[in-house]
């Protein structure tokens, strides 16, 4: 039995490595999951790139040398909570405010 012990240990190591090569994190059978994850990350990257381009454009129009009056007015209205008298204002309850509370909620028309 003693001469077969190293061969048996080598066979076990070989089987372990073979199973890991097929089913491990970077195994041959995990390729589909990696492709799905890669597609999700590429979609996320495209969304973030689009958001960054939009934010860069807004920042460019808010600089003093290229000030956009419309964008400045929009940001001032959002930050200060004001509206032009000619605007139609539709109030929507915020997501974090509890609904159905008659005492604390008031609406302006």
Chimera marker file (.cmm) of the C-alpha trace (Angstrom):
<marker_set name="trace">
<marker id="1" x="0.000" y="0.000" z="0.000" r="1" g="1" b="0" radius="0.5"/>
<marker id="2" x="2.906" y="2.331" z="0.704" r="1" g="1" b="0" radius="0.5"/>
<marker id="3" x="4.065" y="2.683" z="-2.957" r="1" g="1" b="0" radius="0.5"/>
<marker id="4" x="0.550" y="3.698" z="-4.059" r="1" g="1" b="0" radius="0.5"/>
<marker id="5" x="0.095" y="6.477" z="-1.462" r="1" g="1" b="0" radius="0.5"/>
<marker id="6" x="1.937" y="9.239" z="-3.416" r="1" g="1" b="0" radius="0.5"/>
<marker id="7" x="0.092" y="8.251" z="-6.591" r="1" g="1" b="0" radius="0.5"/>
<marker id="8" x="-3.245" y="8.387" z="-4.777" r="1" g="1" b="0" radius="0.5"/>
<marker id="9" x="-2.396" y="11.817" z="-3.263" r="1" g="1" b="0" radius="0.5"/>
<marker id="10" x="-1.384" y="13.081" z="-6.698" r="1" g="1" b="0" radius="0.5"/>
<marker id="11" x="-4.655" y="11.784" z="-8.163" r="1" g="1" b="0" radius="0.5"/>
<marker id="12" x="-6.641" y="13.604" z="-5.467" r="1" g="1" b="0" radius="0.5"/>
<marker id="13" x="-4.787" y="16.865" z="-6.156" r="1" g="1" b="0" radius="0.5"/>
<marker id="14" x="-5.322" y="16.399" z="-9.889" r="1" g="1" b="0" radius="0.5"/>
<marker id="15" x="-9.079" y="15.777" z="-9.372" r="1" g="1" b="0" radius="0.5"/>
<marker id="16" x="-9.370" y="18.824" z="-7.102" r="1" g="1" b="0" radius="0.5"/>
<marker id="17" x="-7.656" y="21.068" z="-9.633" r="1" g="1" b="0" radius="0.5"/>
<marker id="18" x="-9.797" y="19.634" z="-12.431" r="1" g="1" b="0" radius="0.5"/>
<marker id="19" x="-13.031" y="20.366" z="-10.556" r="1" g="1" b="0" radius="0.5"/>
<marker id="20" x="-11.834" y="23.885" z="-9.772" r="1" g="1" b="0" radius="0.5"/>
<marker id="21" x="-10.897" y="24.439" z="-13.424" r="1" g="1" b="0" radius="0.5"/>
<marker id="22" x="-14.451" y="23.577" z="-14.429" r="1" g="1" b="0" radius="0.5"/>
<marker id="23" x="-16.573" y="25.065" z="-11.652" r="1" g="1" b="0" radius="0.5"/>
<marker id="24" x="-14.417" y="27.662" z="-9.881" r="1" g="1" b="0" radius="0.5"/>
<marker id="25" x="-14.777" y="31.440" z="-9.986" r="1" g="1" b="0" radius="0.5"/>
<marker id="26" x="-12.820" y="31.613" z="-13.208" r="1" g="1" b="0" radius="0.5"/>
<marker id="27" x="-13.694" y="28.118" z="-14.402" r="1" g="1" b="0" radius="0.5"/>
<marker id="28" x="-14.832" y="27.034" z="-17.824" r="1" g="1" b="0" radius="0.5"/>
<marker id="29" x="-18.464" y="26.590" z="-16.781" r="1" g="1" b="0" radius="0.5"/>
<marker id="30" x="-18.684" y="30.062" z="-15.178" r="1" g="1" b="0" radius="0.5"/>
<marker id="31" x="-18.194" y="31.921" z="-18.450" r="1" g="1" b="0" radius="0.5"/>
<marker id="32" x="-21.876" y="32.723" z="-18.890" r="1" g="1" b="0" radius="0.5"/>
<marker id="33" x="-22.097" y="34.342" z="-15.450" r="1" g="1" b="0" radius="0.5"/>
<marker id="34" x="-18.998" y="36.413" z="-16.203" r="1" g="1" b="0" radius="0.5"/>
<marker id="35" x="-20.519" y="37.533" z="-19.502" r="1" g="1" b="0" radius="0.5"/>
<marker id="36" x="-23.757" y="38.565" z="-17.767" r="1" g="1" b="0" radius="0.5"/>
<marker id="37" x="-21.814" y="40.472" z="-15.122" r="1" g="1" b="0" radius="0.5"/>
<marker id="38" x="-19.710" y="42.123" z="-17.823" r="1" g="1" b="0" radius="0.5"/>
<marker id="39" x="-22.849" y="43.241" z="-19.690" r="1" g="1" b="0" radius="0.5"/>
<marker id="40" x="-24.302" y="44.681" z="-16.467" r="1" g="1" b="0" radius="0.5"/>
<marker id="41" x="-21.106" y="46.571" z="-15.726" r="1" g="1" b="0" radius="0.5"/>
<marker id="42" x="-20.901" y="47.915" z="-19.292" r="1" g="1" b="0" radius="0.5"/>
<marker id="43" x="-24.491" y="49.154" z="-19.019" r="1" g="1" b="0" radius="0.5"/>
<marker id="44" x="-23.687" y="50.762" z="-15.663" r="1" g="1" b="0" radius="0.5"/>
<marker id="45" x="-20.586" y="52.386" z="-17.157" r="1" g="1" b="0" radius="0.5"/>
<marker id="46" x="-22.618" y="53.772" z="-20.079" r="1" g="1" b="0" radius="0.5"/>
<marker id="47" x="-25.179" y="55.253" z="-17.652" r="1" g="1" b="0" radius="0.5"/>
<marker id="48" x="-22.466" y="56.836" z="-15.514" r="1" g="1" b="0" radius="0.5"/>
<marker id="49" x="-20.690" y="58.218" z="-18.580" r="1" g="1" b="0" radius="0.5"/>
<marker id="50" x="-23.947" y="59.775" z="-19.764" r="1" g="1" b="0" radius="0.5"/>
<marker id="51" x="-24.611" y="61.296" z="-16.329" r="1" g="1" b="0" radius="0.5"/>
<marker id="52" x="-21.085" y="62.661" z="-16.186" r="1" g="1" b="0" radius="0.5"/>
<marker id="53" x="-21.416" y="64.269" z="-19.617" r="1" g="1" b="0" radius="0.5"/>
<marker id="54" x="-24.704" y="65.871" z="-18.537" r="1" g="1" b="0" radius="0.5"/>
<marker id="55" x="-23.165" y="67.184" z="-15.312" r="1" g="1" b="0" radius="0.5"/>
<marker id="56" x="-20.131" y="68.518" z="-17.174" r="1" g="1" b="0" radius="0.5"/>
<marker id="57" x="-22.426" y="70.359" z="-19.597" r="1" g="1" b="0" radius="0.5"/>
<marker id="58" x="-24.381" y="71.865" z="-16.700" r="1" g="1" b="0" radius="0.5"/>
<marker id="59" x="-21.181" y="72.964" z="-14.975" r="1" g="1" b="0" radius="0.5"/>
<marker id="60" x="-19.906" y="74.489" z="-18.211" r="1" g="1" b="0" radius="0.5"/>
<marker id="61" x="-23.098" y="76.550" z="-18.549" r="1" g="1" b="0" radius="0.5"/>
<marker id="62" x="-22.912" y="77.698" z="-14.932" r="1" g="1" b="0" radius="0.5"/>
<marker id="63" x="-19.406" y="79.128" z="-15.245" r="1" g="1" b="0" radius="0.5"/>
<marker id="64" x="-19.200" y="82.907" z="-15.283" r="1" g="1" b="0" radius="0.5"/>
<marker id="65" x="-17.736" y="83.125" z="-18.797" r="1" g="1" b="0" radius="0.5"/>
<marker id="66" x="-20.489" y="80.943" z="-20.346" r="1" g="1" b="0" radius="0.5"/>
<marker id="67" x="-23.418" y="81.633" z="-18.029" r="1" g="1" b="0" radius="0.5"/>
<marker id="68" x="-26.727" y="80.286" z="-19.289" r="1" g="1" b="0" radius="0.5"/>
<marker id="69" x="-29.582" y="82.378" z="-17.941" r="1" g="1" b="0" radius="0.5"/>
<marker id="70" x="-32.128" y="79.577" z="-18.388" r="1" g="1" b="0" radius="0.5"/>
<marker id="71" x="-30.052" y="77.023" z="-16.509" r="1" g="1" b="0" radius="0.5"/>
<marker id="72" x="-29.259" y="79.524" z="-13.747" r="1" g="1" b="0" radius="0.5"/>
<marker id="73" x="-32.951" y="80.359" z="-13.379" r="1" g="1" b="0" radius="0.5"/>
<marker id="74" x="-33.878" y="76.668" z="-13.302" r="1" g="1" b="0" radius="0.5"/>
<marker id="75" x="-31.308" y="75.888" z="-10.605" r="1" g="1" b="0" radius="0.5"/>
<marker id="76" x="-32.372" y="78.917" z="-8.546" r="1" g="1" b="0" radius="0.5"/>
<marker id="77" x="-36.006" y="77.802" z="-8.702" r="1" g="1" b="0" radius="0.5"/>
<marker id="78" x="-35.120" y="74.263" z="-7.654" r="1" g="1" b="0" radius="0.5"/>
<marker id="79" x="-32.841" y="75.325" z="-4.812" r="1" g="1" b="0" radius="0.5"/>
<marker id="80" x="-35.024" y="78.147" z="-3.478" r="1" g="1" b="0" radius="0.5"/>
<marker id="81" x="-38.360" y="76.476" z="-4.173" r="1" g="1" b="0" radius="0.5"/>
<marker id="82" x="-39.787" y="79.415" z="-6.126" r="1" g="1" b="0" radius="0.5"/>
<marker id="83" x="-41.921" y="79.356" z="-9.236" r="1" g="1" b="0" radius="0.5"/>
<marker id="84" x="-42.764" y="81.925" z="-11.867" r="1" g="1" b="0" radius="0.5"/>
<marker id="85" x="-46.350" y="83.243" z="-11.612" r="1" g="1" b="0" radius="0.5"/>
<marker id="86" x="-46.973" y="81.974" z="-15.151" r="1" g="1" b="0" radius="0.5"/>
<marker id="87" x="-45.883" y="78.411" z="-14.300" r="1" g="1" b="0" radius="0.5"/>
<marker id="88" x="-48.222" y="75.555" z="-13.491" r="1" g="1" b="0" radius="0.5"/>
<marker id="89" x="-47.091" y="73.912" z="-10.266" r="1" g="1" b="0" radius="0.5"/>
<marker id="90" x="-48.107" y="70.356" z="-9.468" r="1" g="1" b="0" radius="0.5"/>
<marker id="91" x="-47.162" y="69.262" z="-5.985" r="1" g="1" b="0" radius="0.5"/>
<marker id="92" x="-46.168" y="65.626" z="-5.623" r="1" g="1" b="0" radius="0.5"/>
<marker id="93" x="-45.682" y="64.092" z="-2.179" r="1" g="1" b="0" radius="0.5"/>
<marker id="94" x="-42.053" y="63.227" z="-1.558" r="1" g="1" b="0" radius="0.5"/>
<marker id="95" x="-41.007" y="59.593" z="-1.207" r="1" g="1" b="0" radius="0.5"/>
<marker id="96" x="-39.776" y="59.964" z="2.384" r="1" g="1" b="0" radius="0.5"/>
<marker id="97" x="-42.826" y="61.898" z="3.657" r="1" g="1" b="0" radius="0.5"/>
<marker id="98" x="-45.554" y="59.755" z="5.220" r="1" g="1" b="0" radius="0.5"/>
<marker id="99" x="-48.844" y="59.805" z="3.362" r="1" g="1" b="0" radius="0.5"/>
<marker id="100" x="-52.227" y="60.004" z="5.021" r="1" g="1" b="0" radius="0.5"/>
<marker id="101" x="-51.125" y="62.348" z="7.821" r="1" g="1" b="0" radius="0.5"/>
<marker id="102" x="-53.919" y="64.976" z="7.833" r="1" g="1" b="0" radius="0.5"/>
<marker id="103" x="-52.405" y="67.153" z="10.561" r="1" g="1" b="0" radius="0.5"/>
<marker id="104" x="-48.931" y="67.750" z="9.159" r="1" g="1" b="0" radius="0.5"/>
<marker id="105" x="-49.695" y="68.002" z="5.471" r="1" g="1" b="0" radius="0.5"/>
<marker id="106" x="-51.010" y="71.074" z="3.774" r="1" g="1" b="0" radius="0.5"/>
<marker id="107" x="-51.352" y="71.842" z="0.099" r="1" g="1" b="0" radius="0.5"/>
<marker id="108" x="-51.261" y="75.187" z="-1.616" r="1" g="1" b="0" radius="0.5"/>
<marker id="109" x="-53.246" y="75.865" z="-4.760" r="1" g="1" b="0" radius="0.5"/>
<link id1="1" id2="2" r="1" g="1" b="0" radius="0.2"/>
<link id1="2" id2="3" r="1" g="1" b="0" radius="0.2"/>
<link id1="3" id2="4" r="1" g="1" b="0" radius="0.2"/>
<link id1="4" id2="5" r="1" g="1" b="0" radius="0.2"/>
<link id1="5" id2="6" r="1" g="1" b="0" radius="0.2"/>
<link id1="6" id2="7" r="1" g="1" b="0" radius="0.2"/>
<link id1="7" id2="8" r="1" g="1" b="0" radius="0.2"/>
<link id1="8" id2="9" r="1" g="1" b="0" radius="0.2"/>
<link id1="9" id2="10" r="1" g="1" b="0" radius="0.2"/>
<link id1="10" id2="11" r="1" g="1" b="0" radius="0.2"/>
<link id1="11" id2="12" r="1" g="1" b="0" radius="0.2"/>
<link id1="12" id2="13" r="1" g="1" b="0" radius="0.2"/>
<link id1="13" id2="14" r="1" g="1" b="0" radius="0.2"/>
<link id1="14" id2="15" r="1" g="1" b="0" radius="0.2"/>
<link id1="15" id2="16" r="1" g="1" b="0" radius="0.2"/>
<link id1="16" id2="17" r="1" g="1" b="0" radius="0.2"/>
<link id1="17" id2="18" r="1" g="1" b="0" radius="0.2"/>
<link id1="18" id2="19" r="1" g="1" b="0" radius="0.2"/>
<link id1="19" id2="20" r="1" g="1" b="0" radius="0.2"/>
<link id1="20" id2="21" r="1" g="1" b="0" radius="0.2"/>
<link id1="21" id2="22" r="1" g="1" b="0" radius="0.2"/>
<link id1="22" id2="23" r="1" g="1" b="0" radius="0.2"/>
<link id1="23" id2="24" r="1" g="1" b="0" radius="0.2"/>
<link id1="24" id2="25" r="1" g="1" b="0" radius="0.2"/>
<link id1="25" id2="26" r="1" g="1" b="0" radius="0.2"/>
<link id1="26" id2="27" r="1" g="1" b="0" radius="0.2"/>
<link id1="27" id2="28" r="1" g="1" b="0" radius="0.2"/>
<link id1="28" id2="29" r="1" g="1" b="0" radius="0.2"/>
<link id1="29" id2="30" r="1" g="1" b="0" radius="0.2"/>
<link id1="30" id2="31" r="1" g="1" b="0" radius="0.2"/>
<link id1="31" id2="32" r="1" g="1" b="0" radius="0.2"/>
<link id1="32" id2="33" r="1" g="1" b="0" radius="0.2"/>
<link id1="33" id2="34" r="1" g="1" b="0" radius="0.2"/>
<link id1="34" id2="35" r="1" g="1" b="0" radius="0.2"/>
<link id1="35" id2="36" r="1" g="1" b="0" radius="0.2"/>
<link id1="36" id2="37" r="1" g="1" b="0" radius="0.2"/>
<link id1="37" id2="38" r="1" g="1" b="0" radius="0.2"/>
<link id1="38" id2="39" r="1" g="1" b="0" radius="0.2"/>
<link id1="39" id2="40" r="1" g="1" b="0" radius="0.2"/>
<link id1="40" id2="41" r="1" g="1" b="0" radius="0.2"/>
<link id1="41" id2="42" r="1" g="1" b="0" radius="0.2"/>
<link id1="42" id2="43" r="1" g="1" b="0" radius="0.2"/>
<link id1="43" id2="44" r="1" g="1" b="0" radius="0.2"/>
<link id1="44" id2="45" r="1" g="1" b="0" radius="0.2"/>
<link id1="45" id2="46" r="1" g="1" b="0" radius="0.2"/>
<link id1="46" id2="47" r="1" g="1" b="0" radius="0.2"/>
<link id1="47" id2="48" r="1" g="1" b="0" radius="0.2"/>
<link id1="48" id2="49" r="1" g="1" b="0" radius="0.2"/>
<link id1="49" id2="50" r="1" g="1" b="0" radius="0.2"/>
<link id1="50" id2="51" r="1" g="1" b="0" radius="0.2"/>
<link id1="51" id2="52" r="1" g="1" b="0" radius="0.2"/>
<link id1="52" id2="53" r="1" g="1" b="0" radius="0.2"/>
<link id1="53" id2="54" r="1" g="1" b="0" radius="0.2"/>
<link id1="54" id2="55" r="1" g="1" b="0" radius="0.2"/>
<link id1="55" id2="56" r="1" g="1" b="0" radius="0.2"/>
<link id1="56" id2="57" r="1" g="1" b="0" radius="0.2"/>
<link id1="57" id2="58" r="1" g="1" b="0" radius="0.2"/>
<link id1="58" id2="59" r="1" g="1" b="0" radius="0.2"/>
<link id1="59" id2="60" r="1" g="1" b="0" radius="0.2"/>
<link id1="60" id2="61" r="1" g="1" b="0" radius="0.2"/>
<link id1="61" id2="62" r="1" g="1" b="0" radius="0.2"/>
<link id1="62" id2="63" r="1" g="1" b="0" radius="0.2"/>
<link id1="63" id2="64" r="1" g="1" b="0" radius="0.2"/>
<link id1="64" id2="65" r="1" g="1" b="0" radius="0.2"/>
<link id1="65" id2="66" r="1" g="1" b="0" radius="0.2"/>
<link id1="66" id2="67" r="1" g="1" b="0" radius="0.2"/>
<link id1="67" id2="68" r="1" g="1" b="0" radius="0.2"/>
<link id1="68" id2="69" r="1" g="1" b="0" radius="0.2"/>
<link id1="69" id2="70" r="1" g="1" b="0" radius="0.2"/>
<link id1="70" id2="71" r="1" g="1" b="0" radius="0.2"/>
<link id1="71" id2="72" r="1" g="1" b="0" radius="0.2"/>
<link id1="72" id2="73" r="1" g="1" b="0" radius="0.2"/>
<link id1="73" id2="74" r="1" g="1" b="0" radius="0.2"/>
<link id1="74" id2="75" r="1" g="1" b="0" radius="0.2"/>
<link id1="75" id2="76" r="1" g="1" b="0" radius="0.2"/>
<link id1="76" id2="77" r="1" g="1" b="0" radius="0.2"/>
<link id1="77" id2="78" r="1" g="1" b="0" radius="0.2"/>
<link id1="78" id2="79" r="1" g="1" b="0" radius="0.2"/>
<link id1="79" id2="80" r="1" g="1" b="0" radius="0.2"/>
<link id1="80" id2="81" r="1" g="1" b="0" radius="0.2"/>
<link id1="81" id2="82" r="1" g="1" b="0" radius="0.2"/>
<link id1="82" id2="83" r="1" g="1" b="0" radius="0.2"/>
<link id1="83" id2="84" r="1" g="1" b="0" radius="0.2"/>
<link id1="84" id2="85" r="1" g="1" b="0" radius="0.2"/>
<link id1="85" id2="86" r="1" g="1" b="0" radius="0.2"/>
<link id1="86" id2="87" r="1" g="1" b="0" radius="0.2"/>
<link id1="87" id2="88" r="1" g="1" b="0" radius="0.2"/>
<link id1="88" id2="89" r="1" g="1" b="0" radius="0.2"/>
<link id1="89" id2="90" r="1" g="1" b="0" radius="0.2"/>
<link id1="90" id2="91" r="1" g="1" b="0" radius="0.2"/>
<link id1="91" id2="92" r="1" g="1" b="0" radius="0.2"/>
<link id1="92" id2="93" r="1" g="1" b="0" radius="0.2"/>
<link id1="93" id2="94" r="1" g="1" b="0" radius="0.2"/>
<link id1="94" id2="95" r="1" g="1" b="0" radius="0.2"/>
<link id1="95" id2="96" r="1" g="1" b="0" radius="0.2"/>
<link id1="96" id2="97" r="1" g="1" b="0" radius="0.2"/>
<link id1="97" id2="98" r="1" g="1" b="0" radius="0.2"/>
<link id1="98" id2="99" r="1" g="1" b="0" radius="0.2"/>
<link id1="99" id2="100" r="1" g="1" b="0" radius="0.2"/>
<link id1="100" id2="101" r="1" g="1" b="0" radius="0.2"/>
<link id1="101" id2="102" r="1" g="1" b="0" radius="0.2"/>
<link id1="102" id2="103" r="1" g="1" b="0" radius="0.2"/>
<link id1="103" id2="104" r="1" g="1" b="0" radius="0.2"/>
<link id1="104" id2="105" r="1" g="1" b="0" radius="0.2"/>
<link id1="105" id2="106" r="1" g="1" b="0" radius="0.2"/>
<link id1="106" id2="107" r="1" g="1" b="0" radius="0.2"/>
<link id1="107" id2="108" r="1" g="1" b="0" radius="0.2"/>
<link id1="108" id2="109" r="1" g="1" b="0" radius="0.2"/>
</marker_set>
